[in-house]
Amino acid sequence: MTQTASKQDAAAGEESSLWRNRNFMLLWFGQGAGTLGPRIALIALPILALDILHASALQVSLLTSLSWLPYLLFSLPAGVLADRLDQQKIMVFCDAARTLLILSVPLVALGGHLSLWYLYVIVGVSGVLTVLFTVAYRSQLPKLVRTAQLVDGNGKLAMSESLAELSGPGLGGALIGLVGASRTLYANVLTYALSAVTLGLMRVPKSEQGEPAGSNRVSFKAAIGEGLTFVRRHPILRHLLVCTSVSNFFVTAANSIAVTFMLRDLHASAGAVGVVFTLGSVGGLITGAFARRISARVGSARIIWVSMLVPGPLYFLMPLSLPGWGIALYAIGLAALSANSTMFNTASLSYRQLVCPPEVLSRVSAVYLWIAYGVIPLGSLFGGLLATYAGLRPALWVCAAGMWSASLFVVFSPLRKTRDIPAAEMSLS
């Protein structure tokens, strides 16, 4: 009797492993490829504009602004579309369309017809497709894995995002040195194509393929309102949204002046700055790899506020950094921030996926993108203005305090009295 039970437990353990879940592995690979490509383009497009089109600093900055603007303008409509249409087909379509858009850039450059306005259009349209892809993608995981696997699955997805952040800019820089900025974009084309093929091979269980129910019964405007109302009336989701938005605002403000601070105040070389950001990403990689175990030990709900509160003091190492080896303090602060970001995003996204009915999940995700990503351009502007009038180091002190202050919105919330996410059959051990 004992041997039979042991065999059944072993079989259950094998079935519960995400490594044996074909659909999840396809989603993970597709998401990883789709995340790496834009990180390469993030380096290639500005250099292309500078070297070939002789763009000014302001003109290049518009490329970055246009990549974020669609989150502010199109997130809410994208949530309704993702709830009304087949989400897998949406993701494949967005990848295929972005493949063609990015492919056109080196081809147009080869013909000698590339212009800044063409790049602006490509970045803007690609940004809209990215918003739609992201909203649909964040609703897929609950359809492919069991409830008990959500934290582990989100942790692995977050880990691949951290890996893309770690390796993408370096890979992009190396490719630009070898083949030039224009040809480097073919790497972005390849990643989007791989993502489209991989995601197209997923087979969503039939039990999860039912026609979306909620948003089809009401008008487009009312459907948007339902997503906003759901978040507004849910106390924990509301706290999570404010926490994420405040954190994004100050993190972006700090990032907007980080390179300038290290180059001017710390007199670091460009290579040293690259090493700092590389080491800073390691925290996210490690946390993503052990997200399930950390969540099981601390509690799947408790880890949300713990991950925001505990690393906070280390953020102040960034403004405390000094020239020479003292720049390592900045790397430690970044690593703590990266670990916090990965663990918090993993746990809070898992919470959102569990408490939201499937018919409104995409719209709720869209609300988060609209507000939490919409503050990013404002944070960048705030960081630049604060550094201009108060100085780089004082501005970083304000940003570090602001990043840590975001934890107050989850510490003083119902989450503080809850150990685990309230979901049936939630077993992370």
C-alpha positions in Angstrom: 0.0 0.0 0.0 2.8 2.4 0.9 4.7 1.6 -2.3 1.7 2.2 -4.4 1.1 5.6 -2.7 4.8 6.5 -3.3 4.5 5.7 -7.0 1.4 7.8 -7.3 3.1 10.7 -5.5 6.1 10.4 -7.8 3.9 10.3 -10.9 2.0 13.4 -9.6 5.3 15.1 -9.0 6.4 14.4 -12.6 3.1 15.7 -14.0 3.3 18.8 -11.8 6.8 19.7 -13.2 6.6 22.6 -15.6 9.6 21.1 -17.5 7.2 18.3 -18.7 4.4 20.8 -19.6 4.8 21.1 -23.4 2.5 24.2 -23.6 4.3 26.0 -20.9 7.7 25.3 -22.4 6.5 26.7 -25.7 5.1 29.8 -24.0 8.3 30.2 -22.1 10.5 29.9 -25.2 8.3 32.1 -27.2 8.2 34.8 -24.5 11.9 34.6 -24.0 12.7 35.0 -27.7 10.1 37.8 -28.0 11.7 39.6 -25.1 15.3 39.3 -26.2 14.7 40.8 -29.7 13.4 44.2 -28.5 16.3 44.5 -26.1 18.6 44.2 -29.1 16.6 46.7 -31.0 16.7 49.1 -28.0 20.4 49.5 -28.8 20.3 49.2 -32.6 17.6 51.7 -33.5 19.1 54.7 -31.7 22.5 54.0 -33.1 20.9 53.6 -36.6 19.3 57.0 -36.2 22.5 58.6 -35.0 24.9 57.1 -37.4 22.9 56.9 -40.6 20.3 59.6 -40.2 22.5 61.9 -38.1 19.6 62.5 -35.6 19.9 64.8 -32.6 19.6 63.7 -29.0 16.0 65.0 -28.9 15.0 63.1 -32.0 16.5 59.9 -30.7 14.7 60.3 -27.4 11.4 60.4 -29.3 12.1 56.8 -30.3 12.0 55.8 -26.7 8.9 57.9 -25.9 7.0 56.4 -28.9 7.8 52.9 -27.7 6.1 53.7 -24.3 3.3 56.0 -25.5 1.1 53.1 -26.7 0.8 51.7 -23.2 -0.9 55.0 -22.2 -3.1 55.2 -25.3 -4.1 51.7 -26.2 -3.9 49.5 -23.1 -7.6 49.7 -22.2 -8.9 49.0 -25.7 -6.3 46.2 -26.0 -7.8 44.5 -22.9 -11.2 44.4 -24.4 -9.9 43.0 -27.7 -8.0 40.3 -25.8 -11.1 39.3 -23.9 -13.2 39.1 -27.1 -10.8 37.4 -29.5 -8.7 34.3 -29.4 -5.6 35.3 -27.3 -3.3 32.7 -28.9 -4.1 34.0 -32.4 -3.6 37.6 -31.2 -0.1 36.8 -30.0 0.9 35.0 -33.2 -0.5 37.8 -35.3 1.4 40.5 -33.3 4.6 38.6 -33.6 4.1 38.1 -37.3 3.3 41.7 -37.9 6.2 42.9 -35.8 8.5 40.6 -37.7 7.5 42.2 -41.0 7.7 45.8 -39.6 11.2 45.3 -38.2 12.4 43.5 -41.3 11.4 46.5 -43.4 13.9 48.7 -41.6 17.1 47.2 -42.9 15.5 46.6 -46.3 14.5 50.2 -46.6 17.9 51.3 -45.3 19.6 49.1 -47.9 17.6 50.9 -50.6 18.7 54.3 -49.2 15.2 55.5 -48.3 15.3 55.3 -44.5 14.1 58.4 -42.7 13.4 59.4 -39.1 9.7 59.5 -39.8 9.8 56.0 -41.1 11.5 54.8 -37.8 8.9 56.7 -35.8 6.1 55.0 -37.6 7.7 51.5 -37.2 8.4 52.1 -33.4 4.9 53.5 -32.8 3.0 50.7 -34.6 5.3 48.0 -33.1 4.5 49.5 -29.7 0.7 49.2 -30.3 1.2 45.5 -31.3 3.4 45.0 -28.2 0.7 46.3 -25.9 -1.9 44.0 -27.5 0.6 41.0 -27.3 1.4 41.7 -23.6 -2.3 41.9 -22.6 -3.1 38.6 -24.3 0.1 36.9 -23.1 -0.5 37.7 -19.4 -3.9 35.9 -19.6 -2.4 32.7 -21.1 -0.5 31.1 -18.2 -3.6 30.2 -16.1 -4.9 28.3 -19.1 -1.8 26.2 -19.5 -0.8 25.3 -15.9 -2.5 24.3 -12.7 -3.3 26.8 -10.0 -0.4 25.5 -7.8 2.1 26.1 -10.6 1.3 29.8 -11.2 4.0 31.2 -9.0 6.6 28.8 -10.4 5.5 29.6 -14.0 5.5 33.4 -13.5 8.9 33.1 -11.8 10.3 31.3 -14.8 8.8 33.9 -17.2 10.2 36.7 -15.1 13.6 35.0 -15.0 13.7 35.0 -18.8 12.8 38.7 -18.9 15.7 39.4 -16.5 18.0 37.3 -18.7 17.0 39.3 -21.7 17.7 42.5 -19.9 21.1 41.1 -18.9 22.2 39.8 -22.3 20.2 41.8 -24.8 22.1 45.1 -24.8 25.4 43.4 -24.7 24.5 41.1 -27.6 23.1 44.0 -29.5 26.3 46.0 -29.0 28.5 43.0 -30.1 26.4 42.5 -33.2 26.5 46.2 -34.1 30.3 46.0 -33.8 30.4 43.0 -36.2 27.7 43.7 -38.8 26.4 47.2 -38.2 23.2 48.6 -36.6 21.0 48.0 -39.7 21.9 44.3 -40.1 21.7 43.8 -36.3 17.9 44.2 -36.6 17.8 40.9 -38.4 18.4 39.3 -35.0 15.2 41.0 -33.8 13.4 39.7 -36.8 14.5 36.2 -36.0 13.4 36.4 -32.4 9.9 37.6 -33.4 9.6 34.8 -36.0 10.7 32.2 -33.5 8.2 33.5 -31.0 5.4 33.4 -33.6 6.1 29.8 -34.5 6.5 28.6 -30.9 3.4 30.2 -29.7 1.5 28.9 -32.7 2.4 25.4 -31.7 0.7 25.7 -28.3 -2.4 23.7 -27.7 -4.7 25.4 -25.2 -6.9 22.7 -23.5 -10.4 22.7 -24.9 -11.8 23.3 -21.5 -10.1 26.7 -21.5 -11.1 27.7 -25.1 -14.6 28.7 -24.5 -15.8 32.0 -26.1 -15.0 34.9 -23.8 -18.2 35.7 -22.0 -18.0 39.1 -20.2 -17.0 41.7 -22.8 -19.2 40.5 -25.6 -22.4 41.3 -23.8 -21.7 45.1 -23.4 -20.5 47.9 -25.6 -16.8 48.5 -26.1 -16.8 51.5 -23.7 -18.7 49.6 -21.0 -16.3 46.7 -21.3 -13.4 49.0 -20.6 -15.3 50.4 -17.6 -15.8 46.9 -16.2 -12.1 46.3 -16.0 -11.5 49.7 -14.2 -14.4 49.0 -11.9 -13.2 45.5 -11.0 -9.8 46.9 -9.9 -11.3 49.9 -8.1 -13.6 47.7 -6.0 -11.0 45.0 -5.1 -9.0 46.4 -2.2 -5.9 44.3 -2.7 -5.7 44.8 -6.5 -6.1 48.5 -5.9 -3.2 48.5 -3.4 -1.1 46.4 -5.8 -1.7 48.8 -8.7 -0.8 51.9 -6.6 2.3 50.2 -5.3 3.5 49.1 -8.8 2.8 52.6 -10.2 4.7 54.4 -7.5 7.6 52.0 -7.8 7.7 52.3 -11.6 7.7 56.1 -11.4 10.7 56.3 -9.1 12.6 53.4 -10.7 12.3 55.1 -14.1 13.4 58.4 -12.5 16.5 56.8 -11.1 17.3 54.9 -14.3 17.0 58.1 -16.4 19.9 59.7 -14.5 21.9 56.5 -13.6 24.3 56.6 -16.5 24.9 60.3 -16.2 25.6 59.9 -12.4 28.1 57.2 -12.9 29.9 58.9 -15.8 30.0 62.4 -14.4 30.0 62.1 -10.6 31.8 58.7 -10.3 34.0 59.2 -13.3 33.3 55.6 -14.4 34.2 54.3 -17.9 31.5 53.1 -20.3 32.7 49.6 -19.7 32.3 49.9 -15.9 28.8 51.2 -16.3 27.9 48.2 -18.4 29.3 45.9 -15.8 27.3 47.6 -13.1 24.0 47.1 -15.0 25.0 43.5 -15.8 25.7 42.7 -12.1 22.5 44.5 -11.2 20.4 42.1 -13.3 21.8 39.0 -11.5 19.4 39.6 -8.5 16.4 39.2 -10.8 17.8 36.0 -12.3 18.4 34.4 -9.0 15.1 35.4 -7.6 13.2 34.2 -10.6 14.9 30.8 -10.5 13.9 30.3 -6.8 10.5 32.1 -6.9 8.5 29.0 -6.1 10.6 28.0 -3.1 10.8 31.5 -1.7 7.0 31.9 -2.1 6.4 28.5 -0.4 8.7 29.4 2.5 7.4 32.9 3.1 3.8 32.6 1.9 2.5 33.3 -1.6 0.6 36.4 -0.4 3.0 37.5 2.3 5.9 37.5 -0.1 4.3 40.4 -2.0 4.8 42.9 0.7 8.0 41.3 2.1 9.7 41.5 -1.3 8.9 45.2 -1.4 9.8 46.1 2.1 13.0 44.0 2.9 15.4 45.0 0.0 14.5 48.8 0.5 17.5 49.8 2.6 19.9 48.5 0.0 18.5 51.1 -2.6 20.3 53.8 -0.6 23.6 52.3 -1.6 23.1 53.8 -5.1 23.4 57.5 -4.0 26.1 56.4 -1.5 28.3 55.1 -4.4 31.8 56.5 -4.7 34.4 56.7 -7.5 36.6 53.6 -8.2 35.6 50.4 -6.4 32.9 52.3 -4.6 30.8 52.0 -7.8 30.2 48.4 -6.7 27.7 49.9 -4.2 25.5 50.9 -7.1 25.6 47.4 -8.5 24.5 46.0 -5.1 21.6 48.4 -4.9 20.6 47.5 -8.5 20.7 43.8 -7.7 18.4 44.3 -4.7 16.0 46.3 -6.9 16.1 43.6 -9.6 15.4 40.9 -7.0 12.6 42.9 -5.6 11.1 43.6 -9.0 11.2 40.0 -10.1 9.7 38.5 -6.9 7.1 41.2 -6.5 6.0 41.0 -10.1 5.9 37.2 -10.0 3.8 37.1 -6.8 1.5 40.0 -7.6 0.8 38.7 -11.2 0.0 35.3 -9.8 -2.4 36.9 -7.3 -4.1 38.8 -10.1 -4.4 35.7 -12.3 -6.0 33.8 -9.4 -8.5 36.3 -8.1 -9.7 37.7 -11.5 -12.5 35.8 -13.4 -11.1 34.6 -16.8 -13.6 36.8 -18.6 -12.1 40.1 -17.2 -8.5 39.1 -16.7 -7.3 40.7 -19.9 -9.0 43.9 -19.1 -7.7 44.0 -15.6 -4.2 43.4 -17.0 -4.8 46.3 -19.4 -5.7 48.6 -16.5 -2.4 47.7 -14.8 -0.4 48.4 -18.1 -2.3 51.6 -18.6 -1.6 53.1 -15.2 1.6 51.4 -14.1 3.4 51.8 -17.5 1.7 55.1 -18.2 3.7 56.7 -15.4 7.0 55.7 -16.8 7.5 58.6 -19.2 6.5 61.0 -16.3 9.1 59.3 -14.0 11.8 59.8 -16.6 10.9 63.5 -16.9 10.8 63.9 -13.1 14.3 62.3 -12.7 15.8 64.6 -15.3 14.2 67.8 -13.9 15.1 66.9 -10.3 18.7 66.1 -11.3 18.9 69.4 -13.2 17.8 71.6 -10.3 18.9 69.6 -7.2 21.9 67.6 -8.5 22.4 64.0 -9.5 23.2 62.6 -6.1 20.4 64.3 -4.2 18.0 63.2 -7.0 19.1 59.6 -6.4 18.4 60.0 -2.7 14.8 61.1 -3.5 14.4 58.2 -6.0 15.7 55.6 -3.5 13.3 56.9 -0.8 10.4 56.9 -3.4 11.1 53.3 -4.5 11.1 52.1 -0.9 8.0 54.1 -0.1 6.0 52.1 -2.6 6.1 49.2 -0.1 3.8 51.1 2.2 0.8 50.5 -0.1 1.1 46.8 0.3 2.4 46.7 3.9 -0.7 48.6 5.0 -3.2 46.5 3.1 -5.1 43.3 3.8 -2.1 41.4 2.5 -0.3 42.0 5.8 -2.6 39.5 7.6 -2.6 36.9 4.8 0.0 34.2 4.4 -1.1 32.6 1.1 -3.1 33.5 -1.9 -6.7 32.5 -1.2 -7.2 29.9 -3.9 -8.6 26.4 -3.7 -6.0 23.6 -3.8 -3.1 26.1 -3.6 -0.1 24.0 -2.7 3.3 25.3 -3.4 5.3 22.8 -1.4 
